[in-house]
Amino acid sequence: MTKIIKDTQYANWIQALKQQFRQSQLKAVIKVNQTLLQFYWQLGGEILEKQKKTQWGEGFIPQLSKDLMAEFPAVKGFSVRNLKYIRQWRSFYAEIGQQAVAQLCQLPWGHNLAIISKTQDHQEALYYVQQSLIHGWSRAVLVHQMESGLWQREGMAVTNFEQTLPAIQSDLAQQSLKDPYIFDFLTLSVDHSERELEQSLVKHITQFLLELGSGFAYMGQQVPIAVGERDFYLDLLFYHTQLHCYVVIELKINDFEPEYAGKLNFYIKAVDEQLRRAGDLPTIGLLLCKNKDRMVVEYALSDINKPIGVSEYQLTKSLPKNLKPSLPSVEDIEAEFETELLGSHEKNHKES
């Protein structure tokens, strides 16, 4: 009878082997995805070329689908519907370079379909491609970011960063802020208080962090700061792991007023003096208000020596104008594609 090994060293080793094998499976699936999308790119180009130079007519795509599926019956990607998506995908990106094509092929097919269905041009589309690759967005998160108009909002806050921060940090800090911020995950009455807004954001901290963007780490609410004989309280305090600095967020349910900037400037000074440590860069302030007059904000920030950004917040999502409707059944296409990839990988594994 075979003796069962219960040695801890063996258990650790077998666990490591399992993890390595899972990683190799994942790499294989990713490689299959990239190779297949590269084929889709070539196929889309040839379909467009044939339809341009021949008189094959409307029956071309159905005939192509029939012939390919007859040869490869287990492959779902050769349906009439998916061949039309392949043609549309290639046509949408008609004028991009090879580096951009390589990025497209790193994303799942479902991500690619979602992007071309919800963007206006390839410049906007490639922004979402790059952001998906950088942050590892799931398709649900990607769709949420597109529907909230992240492309139009990112970097749009009114700030004084150019005057108060070094150039490298200034550019990154500017891109880290949005305007407006969309808090459509909150259920607040029209006459909500600042305290209710703050507590609701903290209660829904996961969605709040998603809306703030990459790099924000939550540190606390109503964080006490003592100056002289008085205690002051920061609405929300974050640390930005990419900017390497504290971020103080102040919430105002009213329109922007110049005195709000002065108060936030005071809080930033206190955080720099009391919390900032060696290696931390200058603290940044973000003021979120219901509405703002851009000229008033620029006047208010012009003589303030601490870095501050001012943005509006919205409780309901307002979609960008001229947003194209989604392609039908993206979910079905993605599910079929993933099933195809996994099935192909398992088949190859069994044969080997």
N, C-alpha and C positions, 0 to 999 in steps of 0.2 A: 504494500500500500504506500502511495506517495505521501511523504511527510509534508505538511503544510508549514511554510515558512512564516513565522510571526515576528521575525527580527525587525526592529524599528528602522534600521538602515535600509533593509530591503523594501519596506513599506514606503519610505521616502523616495527611494529610487524608482519604484513602479509608478508612484504618483507623478514624478517628473517625466517619465516616459509617456504617460497618458497625456500630459499637458503638451509635450512636444508633438505627439501625433495629432492632437486637435489643431495645433497651430499649422502643421503641415497640411491637414485637410483644408483649413481656411485659406492657406496660401494657394492651394490647388484650385479651389473654387474661384478665388479672386483672379487667378491666371486665366481660367476658362472664361470668366466674365470679360476680361480685357481682350482676349483673342476673339471671342464671339462678337463683341462690339466693334472691333476693328474690321471684322468681316461685314457686319451691318453697314459700316461707313462706306466700305468699298461697294457693297451691293446697292446701297442707296444712290451712289454716284452713277453706277452703271444703269440703274433703272431710269434715272433722269436723262442720261445721255441717249439711251435707246428710244425713250419716248419723244425726245427732241428730234432725232435724226431718222426715225422710221415712221411708217404709217400703220403700226400694229393696233392702234385704237384702244378703246376702253376695255376690251377683253384681255389685254396683255397681262395685267396683274393677276386676275383669276387663273389664267392659263399658267403663269409662272408659279403661282401657289400650288396648283394641282400637280405640276411636274415635280417640284421640289418635295412636296409631301409624299408623293408616290415613291420617291427614292429614299426619303428620310422620314418614315411614318411616325417615328417617336418624337420628332422635333416639332414643338408647338410654335416656334418662332416664324414658321413659313406660312401662317394663315394669311388670308387676304387682308384682314384687318391689320396684322402686324407688318406686313410688307408695305402697306400704305403709311404706317407710322414711320417705318425706316426711311421711306422716300421723303416724308415731311421733315424728319429729323435732319437728313442730309441737306435738304433744300434750305432749312432755317439757318444753318451754319455755312452757307455757301462761300463766305469770304474769310474764313479763319485759317490760321497757320497750323502747322503740324504739332506744335507744342500744345496748342489748345485742343486739338483733336485727341492727343494722348490723355489730356485731363478728362475729356468727356468719357473716354473708354475706361477710366478708373471708377466711374460711378455705375451703380446698378441701372438696368434699363428703365425700371420704374421711376427712378430719380430723373433720368433724362427726359422721359415723356412728360413728367410733371412740370419740369422747367420750361420746355418749349410751349406748353399749354398755357402758362401763366406769366410769360414775359413778352415784352414788346419787340426787342431786338437782341442780337447776339451779344452785345456789350453787357446788357443787363443779365442775360442768361449766363454768361461766363462768370459774372460776379457770384451768382448763386452756385455755380459749379465749383468755383474755388473755395467759397465759404463752406460748402458741404464737405469737401476734401479736408480742409483745415480742421474743422470742428467735429467731423464724423457724424453729421446730422442724419437721423433716420428720415424716411420719407415724410412721416407725419410732421416732424419738426421743420423740415424744408418747406413743406406746403404752408405751414403756419407763418414762417418768416416771409414767404412770398406774398401771402394774402394780407399780411400786415404792412406790406410796402417797405420792407427793411432797406431796399436799394435806394428808395427815395428819402428815407429818414436818417440813415447813418451819416454822421459827421455834420449834421445840419444845426446843431445847437449854437446859440449866440455865445461866444466866449471871448476872453481876453488872453487866451493861451499864448498867442504870438508875442505878446508884450511881457508875459510873466514866467514863461518856461523856456528852457533851452530848445533849440529847433527840433531835435530828434524827439524829445518827449512831447513837445507841443503838437507835432503832427499825429503821433500815436494817440495822445489824449483826445484830440479833436475827433478822430475816427472812432473813439471809444464811446462817444456820446451821440444821442439821437435827438430828433425833434420832429414830431411829438413822440412821447412814450405812450404805448397803447396798453391800458390796463383793463381789457375787455373780460378778463377772468374774474373781476371783482363784481359783486352785487351790492351796490351802494345807492342810497336814495339821492335825489337831486340835491337836497340840502344837507349832505353829509359834512361832518366836521373834519378838521385836520387830524384829530386823534383817531377817528374812525378810519380814515384813509390809511394812516400809518399802521394801525393794528391789522387791517385787512391785508395790506401788502406783506406784513410779517407772517400772517396766517397762511398766505399763499406764497411762501418764500421761494418755492421751486419755480413757479411760473414767473415770479418777479425777477429772479436771477436770470431766467431765460430771456426775458425782455431786456434786462440791463445789458446782457451780452457776455462774451467770454472774458474771464479774468476777475470778475467781481466775487469776492469772498465776504460773506455776511459776518459782521463783528458784533452788532447789537443795536437795540433801539433805546431811545431816551438815555443815551450814554452820558453819565455825569462828568462835568468838567468844572473844577473849582478855580476861580480867578479872584484873588483878593479875599474878601469876606463873603463872596457870593457863589452860589452853585448855579451852573447853567447845564442844559440838557440838549444833546444833539439828537435830532429826530431819528436818523439812521446813520450808522457808521459801517463802512466797508473798507476792505483792503484790496487793491488791484494788483494781482500777481504778475501781470505783464508790465504795468507801469511802475511797479514797486513803490507804491505810495498809498496813503490813506485817502479815502474819498468820503467826504461829509455830504449827506443828502438832506436838504431841508424841503419840507412840503408846505405848500401854500395853496389853499382852496380858492383864493381870490386872484384877480389879475395882478401882474407884476407891479411892485412899487419900488422905487429906488432905495428906500431904507432896508429892504430885504437883503440887498447886496452887501450893505454895510454890516449887518448883523452876521451874515455868513462869513464875511471877511474876518470878523472877530473870532468866530468859531475855528476857522482854519488856522489862525495865529495860535490859538490855544492848543490845538492838536499838534501843530509843529513843535511847540514848546514842551508839551507834556507827554505826548505819545510817540512822536517820531524818534527813531533810533538810527544808529550808524548804518548806512546802506540804504535807508529809505529816502526816496526823492520827495520834493515838495508836495505837501497835501493839496488835493484838489477839491473844490466845492461844486456841487450840482444843485441848483435850485429848480424844483419842479412846481409850476404854477398852472392855474386854469387857463389863462390867456396872457399874452404879452404884446407890447408894442416894441418892435425891433429897435427903433430909433431910441426909445427911452432906455432900453436895456444897454445899448451900446454907450450911451451917455453915462449911465450909472457905473459901468465897468471900466470906463476909460481911465480913471485916475485911481483905481483900486490895484494894489500891488500883489495881491494873492490871486492865484488862478481860479477862476469861477466860470461855470457854464450855466446857461439858463435855457430851460426847455419847457414846453407845455406838456400836459398829460391829458389823455382822453380815456373815458370809461367805456366807450363804445367804439368799435372798429369801423373806420371809414376807408373803404377799399380804394386803391388808386384808380383814377379815371381810365377808361378804355381797357380795363383788365379783360383779357381774352377769356372766354369760357373754357373750362377744363376739357381735355380730350376725354371721351367716354371710356369707362372701364379701365382706367390706368391700373387700378388695384388688381383686376383680373389678369392683365398683361404681366404685371410684376410677379404675381403668384405663379403664373405659368412659367415664366422665365426662371424663377428660383427653383421650381420643381424640376425643370429641365436640367439646370446646372447640377443640382444635387443628384438627380437620377443618373446623369452622365458620369458624375464622379464615382458614384457607388458601383456602376456597371464596370467602369475601368478598373476599379479596385478589385472587384471579384475576378475579372479576367486575368489580372496580374497575379 
